[in-house]
Amino acid sequence: MSERRLGKRRGGCALIVVALILCAATFGVLHLWGGAGPARGNVTVLVPEGASLSRAADELEKAGAIRSARQFLLLSKILGASAPIKAGEYRVPAGLSQSDVLKMMQGGKTLQRFVTIPEGTPSILVYEALMKAPQLSGPVSVPAEGSVLPDSYAYNRADTRQAVLARMQKAMTDYLAKAWAARKPAIAVSTPQQAVTLASIVEKETGKPSERRMVAAVYGNRLRQGMRLQADPTIIYPLTKGKPLGRRILKSEIQARNGYNTYAMAGLPQGPIANPGRASIDAVLDPERSNALYFVADGTGGHVFAETLEQHNANVAKWYALRRARGEM
């Protein structure tokens, strides 16, 4: 073989070796970028407001989400998108690649916590829920009764309690305005605030969604006729601010005169007795068509309704008989 041919062969082999080395290097880099990260379990990383990618990389390395901040920065510049990262608290899953870590921070997929306010929650319990919610900061006062829309509210680490409460109250303001605009004619309330007050009673009087419009109809009929609403929850509210009473209502409490006891006065109480949900507000603004004026428990978790006192008394007698048979009386 001539020296010229031998030289060409050696040159070709060298090119192949270089190409193989480049391929291996490229594969190695891509593996570093897209391969599994070092975290053996989920880790939490806080990226402060205004932090640079360099600062975020340092926090990721400290938490064990990446092996090297310097390597992460270099690979991000070479292989990552140019979009800025967003501040917040991130939950980095075990083994998440550096590529996906960057995408998570650029997409702002922060760890969100939730504070849940069930329908019919009184404001004192809304306050307690906000005070107990982990990672919220700052003071907050007990909100005005009926000003909060029950729902689950997401928040991030270091959000203030006041800011979360403001979102809860804005949600109620917005929903009430929308519901009031769509109200049916000839309803028993004349203002949005009266609607919230009556809805809070409906919320407390039945746990069955299918009954809400019927319960609203009964109370609407009573209001129109000037009858007392005689709603037990309105007796309890001044005593506990809406928390469970934990015992039977006393005769003296039934006779007590205050701004809430609807056994001792006609009309609506002076304000809501809880924070009603959307369904109860809707029920008050679109009640069932009915002439019913009374209802009593039926023993199944629901109620039986009546148009006359005679019918109601018969239903009450059945309820008492059922309770005696159960050993409750």
C-alpha positions as CSV (number, residue, x, y, z in Angstrom):
1,M,0.0,0.0,0.0
2,S,1.4,3.4,-0.9
3,E,2.2,6.0,1.7
4,R,-0.4,8.3,0.1
5,R,-3.2,5.7,0.5
6,L,-2.0,4.9,4.0
7,G,-2.1,8.6,4.9
8,K,-5.7,8.9,3.5
9,R,-6.8,5.8,5.5
10,R,-5.2,7.2,8.7
11,G,-6.8,10.5,8.1
12,G,-10.2,8.9,7.6
13,C,-9.8,6.9,10.8
14,A,-8.9,10.1,12.6
15,L,-12.1,11.8,11.4
16,I,-14.2,8.8,12.5
17,V,-12.6,8.9,15.9
18,V,-13.2,12.7,16.2
19,A,-16.8,12.2,15.0
20,L,-17.3,9.4,17.6
21,I,-15.8,11.6,20.3
22,L,-18.1,14.5,19.3
23,C,-21.1,12.2,19.3
24,A,-20.2,10.8,22.7
25,A,-19.7,14.3,24.0
26,T,-23.0,15.5,22.6
27,F,-24.8,12.5,24.0
28,G,-23.1,13.1,27.4
29,V,-24.2,16.8,27.4
30,L,-27.8,15.9,26.4
31,H,-27.9,13.2,29.1
32,L,-26.7,15.7,31.7
33,W,-29.4,18.2,30.5
34,G,-32.3,15.8,30.0
35,G,-31.4,12.9,32.2
36,A,-32.6,12.2,35.7
37,G,-31.7,14.7,38.3
38,P,-30.0,13.8,41.6
39,A,-32.9,14.4,44.0
40,R,-34.0,11.1,45.6
41,G,-37.2,12.6,46.9
42,N,-39.3,15.7,46.3
43,V,-37.5,18.9,47.3
44,T,-38.8,22.5,47.8
45,V,-37.0,25.5,46.4
46,L,-37.8,29.1,47.0
47,V,-36.9,31.6,44.2
48,P,-37.1,35.1,45.7
49,E,-38.8,38.0,43.9
50,G,-36.3,39.5,41.4
51,A,-33.9,36.6,41.6
52,S,-31.6,35.9,38.6
53,L,-31.2,32.5,37.0
54,S,-27.8,32.4,38.8
55,R,-29.4,32.9,42.2
56,A,-32.1,30.3,41.4
57,A,-29.3,27.8,40.3
58,D,-27.6,28.3,43.7
59,E,-30.9,27.6,45.5
60,L,-31.5,24.5,43.4
61,E,-28.0,23.2,44.2
62,K,-28.4,23.8,47.9
63,A,-31.7,21.9,47.9
64,G,-30.2,19.0,45.9
65,A,-32.4,19.4,42.9
66,I,-29.3,19.8,40.6
67,R,-25.7,18.6,40.9
68,S,-24.0,21.9,40.0
69,A,-25.2,25.4,39.7
70,R,-22.4,26.3,37.3
71,Q,-23.2,23.3,35.0
72,F,-27.0,24.2,35.2
73,L,-26.3,27.8,34.1
74,L,-24.0,26.7,31.2
75,L,-26.4,24.1,29.9
76,S,-29.4,26.5,30.3
77,K,-27.6,29.1,28.1
78,I,-26.7,26.5,25.5
79,L,-29.8,24.2,25.4
80,G,-32.6,26.0,27.3
81,A,-35.1,28.5,26.2
82,S,-34.4,32.2,26.7
83,A,-37.7,33.0,28.6
84,P,-37.1,34.5,32.1
85,I,-37.8,32.5,35.3
86,K,-40.6,33.4,37.7
87,A,-40.3,33.9,41.4
88,G,-42.1,31.6,43.8
89,E,-41.9,28.3,45.7
90,Y,-41.3,25.2,43.6
91,R,-41.8,21.6,44.5
92,V,-39.2,19.7,42.4
93,P,-40.1,16.0,42.0
94,A,-37.5,13.3,42.6
95,G,-35.2,12.8,39.6
96,L,-36.5,15.7,37.6
97,S,-34.1,16.6,34.8
98,Q,-32.3,20.0,34.6
99,S,-34.2,20.7,31.4
100,D,-37.6,20.2,33.1
101,V,-36.5,22.2,36.2
102,L,-35.8,25.2,33.9
103,K,-39.1,24.7,32.1
104,M,-40.9,24.6,35.5
105,M,-39.4,27.9,36.6
106,Q,-40.0,29.6,33.3
107,G,-43.6,28.4,33.3
108,G,-44.1,29.7,36.9
109,K,-45.5,26.3,38.0
110,T,-45.1,27.2,41.6
111,L,-46.2,25.1,44.6
112,Q,-49.7,26.1,45.6
113,R,-51.4,25.6,48.9
114,F,-55.1,25.8,49.4
115,V,-57.4,27.2,52.2
116,T,-60.9,25.8,51.9
117,I,-64.0,27.5,53.1
118,P,-67.0,25.2,53.1
119,E,-70.5,26.5,52.3
120,G,-72.2,28.0,55.4
121,T,-69.0,28.7,57.3
122,P,-69.3,31.6,59.7
123,S,-66.8,34.3,59.5
124,I,-65.2,33.5,62.8
125,L,-64.2,30.1,61.3
126,V,-63.0,31.8,58.1
127,Y,-60.7,33.8,60.4
128,E,-59.5,30.7,62.2
129,A,-58.8,28.9,58.8
130,L,-56.7,31.8,57.6
131,M,-54.7,32.0,60.8
132,K,-54.0,28.2,60.7
133,A,-53.1,28.1,57.0
134,P,-49.3,27.3,56.8
135,Q,-47.0,29.9,55.2
136,L,-49.5,32.7,55.2
137,S,-48.2,35.9,56.9
138,G,-49.5,39.0,58.5
139,P,-52.6,39.9,60.6
140,V,-56.2,39.7,59.5
141,S,-59.5,40.6,61.2
142,V,-62.6,38.6,61.3
143,P,-64.4,39.5,58.1
144,A,-67.9,40.8,57.9
145,E,-70.4,38.0,58.0
146,G,-71.6,37.0,54.6
147,S,-68.8,38.8,52.8
148,V,-66.8,35.7,51.8
149,L,-67.7,33.3,49.0
150,P,-67.1,29.7,50.1
151,D,-64.6,27.9,47.9
152,S,-61.0,26.6,47.8
153,Y,-58.5,29.4,47.4
154,A,-54.9,28.8,46.2
155,Y,-52.1,30.7,47.7
156,N,-48.3,30.8,47.6
157,R,-45.7,30.9,50.3
158,A,-45.5,34.3,52.0
159,D,-48.8,35.5,50.6
160,T,-50.5,37.6,53.3
161,R,-53.7,36.6,55.0
162,Q,-55.2,39.9,54.1
163,A,-54.5,39.4,50.4
164,V,-56.2,35.9,50.4
165,L,-59.2,37.3,52.3
166,A,-59.5,40.1,49.8
167,R,-59.8,37.5,47.0
168,M,-62.4,35.7,49.0
169,Q,-64.4,38.9,49.4
170,K,-64.0,40.0,45.8
171,A,-65.3,36.6,44.7
172,M,-68.4,37.1,46.8
173,T,-68.9,40.6,45.5
174,D,-68.5,39.5,41.9
175,Y,-70.8,36.5,42.2
176,L,-73.5,38.3,44.1
177,A,-73.6,41.1,41.4
178,K,-73.9,38.5,38.7
179,A,-76.6,36.5,40.5
180,W,-78.6,39.6,41.5
181,A,-78.7,40.8,37.9
182,A,-80.2,37.4,36.9
183,R,-82.7,37.3,39.8
184,K,-86.3,36.2,39.2
185,P,-89.1,38.8,39.6
186,A,-91.3,39.0,42.7
187,I,-88.7,37.5,45.0
188,A,-89.0,38.2,48.8
189,V,-85.8,40.2,49.1
190,S,-85.2,43.7,47.8
191,T,-81.5,44.1,48.0
192,P,-78.4,42.0,47.4
193,Q,-77.5,42.2,51.1
194,Q,-81.0,40.8,52.1
195,A,-80.4,38.0,49.6
196,V,-77.1,37.1,51.4
197,T,-78.9,37.2,54.8
198,L,-81.7,34.9,53.7
199,A,-79.3,32.6,51.8
200,S,-77.3,32.2,55.0
201,I,-80.4,30.9,56.7
202,V,-81.2,28.6,53.9
203,E,-77.6,27.3,54.0
204,K,-77.9,26.5,57.7
205,E,-81.4,24.9,57.5
206,T,-80.7,22.2,55.0
207,G,-77.8,20.1,53.9
208,K,-79.6,18.7,50.9
209,P,-78.9,20.6,47.7
210,S,-82.2,19.5,46.2
211,E,-84.1,21.2,49.0
212,R,-82.5,24.7,48.9
213,R,-85.0,26.2,46.5
214,M,-87.9,24.8,48.5
215,V,-86.6,26.1,51.8
216,A,-86.0,29.5,50.2
217,A,-89.7,29.4,49.0
218,V,-91.0,28.7,52.5
219,Y,-89.0,31.6,54.0
220,G,-90.0,33.9,51.1
221,N,-93.7,33.1,51.6
222,R,-93.3,33.8,55.4
223,L,-91.6,37.2,54.7
224,R,-94.4,38.2,52.3
225,Q,-97.1,37.3,54.9
226,G,-95.3,39.0,57.8
227,M,-94.8,35.7,59.6
228,R,-91.8,35.1,61.8
229,L,-89.2,32.9,60.1
230,Q,-88.6,30.9,63.3
231,A,-85.2,29.6,62.1
232,D,-83.3,27.9,64.9
233,P,-79.8,28.9,63.5
234,T,-80.8,32.6,64.1
235,I,-81.1,31.8,67.8
236,I,-77.7,30.2,67.9
237,Y,-75.8,32.9,66.0
238,P,-75.7,35.6,68.8
239,L,-74.6,32.9,71.2
240,T,-71.7,31.4,69.3
241,K,-71.1,33.6,66.2
242,G,-72.1,30.6,64.1
243,K,-70.1,27.9,65.8
244,P,-72.0,24.7,66.8
245,L,-74.0,25.2,70.0
246,G,-73.3,21.7,71.2
247,R,-76.6,21.4,73.2
248,R,-80.3,21.9,72.9
249,I,-81.6,25.5,72.6
250,L,-82.9,26.8,75.9
251,K,-86.4,28.2,76.3
252,S,-84.9,31.5,77.5
253,E,-82.8,31.6,74.3
254,I,-85.9,31.1,72.1
255,Q,-87.5,34.1,73.8
256,A,-84.4,36.3,73.8
257,R,-84.8,39.6,71.9
258,N,-81.9,40.7,69.8
259,G,-81.2,41.5,66.2
260,Y,-81.0,37.9,65.1
261,N,-83.7,35.8,66.9
262,T,-86.4,35.2,64.3
263,Y,-88.6,33.5,66.8
264,A,-88.9,36.8,68.7
265,M,-89.3,39.1,65.7
266,A,-90.7,39.2,62.2
267,G,-88.6,39.8,59.2
268,L,-85.0,39.1,58.4
269,P,-82.2,39.2,61.1
270,Q,-80.0,42.2,61.1
271,G,-77.4,40.5,58.9
272,P,-76.2,37.2,57.6
273,I,-75.5,34.3,60.1
274,A,-72.9,32.6,57.9
275,N,-71.2,32.8,54.5
276,P,-73.6,31.2,52.0
277,G,-72.5,29.4,48.9
278,R,-73.5,30.0,45.3
279,A,-76.3,27.4,45.4
280,S,-78.1,29.0,48.4
281,I,-77.8,32.5,46.9
282,D,-79.2,31.2,43.7
283,A,-82.1,29.5,45.6
284,V,-83.1,32.7,47.2
285,L,-83.0,34.6,43.9
286,D,-84.9,31.8,42.1
287,P,-87.0,29.9,44.7
288,E,-89.3,27.0,44.0
289,R,-92.9,27.8,43.2
290,S,-94.7,26.7,46.3
291,N,-97.3,27.9,48.8
292,A,-95.6,26.0,51.7
293,L,-95.1,27.9,54.9
294,Y,-93.7,25.1,57.1
295,F,-91.2,22.3,57.1
296,V,-89.8,19.8,59.6
297,A,-87.2,17.0,59.5
298,D,-88.3,13.7,57.9
299,G,-85.7,11.5,59.6
300,T,-83.7,10.9,56.4
301,G,-81.6,14.1,56.5
302,G,-84.3,16.0,54.5
303,H,-87.5,17.7,55.3
304,V,-91.2,17.4,54.7
305,F,-93.1,20.6,53.7
306,A,-96.6,21.8,54.5
307,E,-98.9,24.6,53.4
308,T,-101.1,24.6,56.5
309,L,-100.4,24.5,60.2
310,E,-102.7,21.5,60.5
311,Q,-100.5,19.6,58.0
312,H,-97.4,20.8,59.7
313,N,-98.5,19.7,63.1
314,A,-99.2,16.2,61.8
315,N,-95.7,16.1,60.2
316,V,-94.2,17.2,63.5
317,A,-96.1,14.5,65.4
318,K,-94.6,11.9,63.0
319,W,-91.1,13.3,63.5
320,Y,-91.5,13.2,67.3
321,A,-92.7,9.6,67.1
322,L,-89.7,8.6,65.0
323,R,-87.4,10.2,67.4
324,R,-89.0,8.5,70.4
325,A,-88.6,5.2,68.5
326,R,-84.9,5.9,68.1
327,G,-84.5,6.7,71.7
328,E,-83.7,10.3,71.1
329,M,-86.6,11.7,73.2
